[in-house]
């Protein structure tokens, strides 16, 4: 094995050993039933500091729940409850 591939393997191993990312949502056994666009504190935890929406793997949601989260965040942005970018945070 070459030195470059060993370094690449070590880097990827180190990245995963830092620990799994914290799940942003707290779901019950049934999961998320409704995401309210007016609950800005919860929605803010589902976004990066730059304003991007976290992915399903990070949030721990299924596809249907992720669509509800994205729709709620986009509604809150449109109504001015959440910023579009980090420049307005």
N, C-alpha and C positions, 0 to 999 in steps of 0.2 A: 504494500500500500504506500502511496506517495505521501510526502509530507503535507501537501496541500489538502488532500482528502482527509487526512487525520485531523488537521486543524479545523476543517469544516465540520467533521463529526463531533469534535469536542465543543465547538461553538453551539451547535444545535442541542447537544446534551445539556450544556450549562443553561441555555435559555429555558429548557423545560424543567430543570431542577429548581428554578427560582420559585416554583409553586404555581398552582392553577390560578387564573384570574378570578377575582371575587365576583360572584353572580350579582347582578344589579337588581334583579327582581326577587321578591319573596313570594313564591306562589304556594297556594295550598295544595292538597293532594289532587284536587280537580284542575288546578292551573288557574290562569287568569281568565276571568269571565268577562270583565269589562275594563277598559283603560279609559280613564276620564281625562280629557284634554285640559281641564281646569286645575288638575292636581300637578302643578308645575314642579314641585320639589321632587316628586317621584319621577317625572319625565326627565328632569335635569340629570338624575343619576343614570339614566339610560342613554346619555349622550357623552361624548368625549369633551374635554375642555375646549376643543376647537369648534364644537357644535355638530360633529358627525354623530349619527345614530349607531350605537353598538350593534354588532352582529348577533345572530341567534346563539352562537356558541358561547359568547360572553354573557348574554342575558339569561340563557337557560330557558328559552322559550321555544315553542314549536312554530311551524310556519304560519298558522292562523293567528297565534298570539303576536308574532312579530309584525304581521300586517296591521293588527290593531294598534300596536305600539307606534309604528311608523305613521299611521294615519293620525293618531292623537298628537304626536309631536308636530307633524306638518300643520294640523289645525291650530295648535297653540302658537306656532310661528306666525301663521297668517294673521291671527288675532292680536299679535304683539305681546303675548304672554311669555314667549321664549325667543331668544335671539337666533338669527340665522347663522352668524359667525361669531368667533371669539372676540372680534374687534368691538363688539357691542356688549360683551359680558361685563 
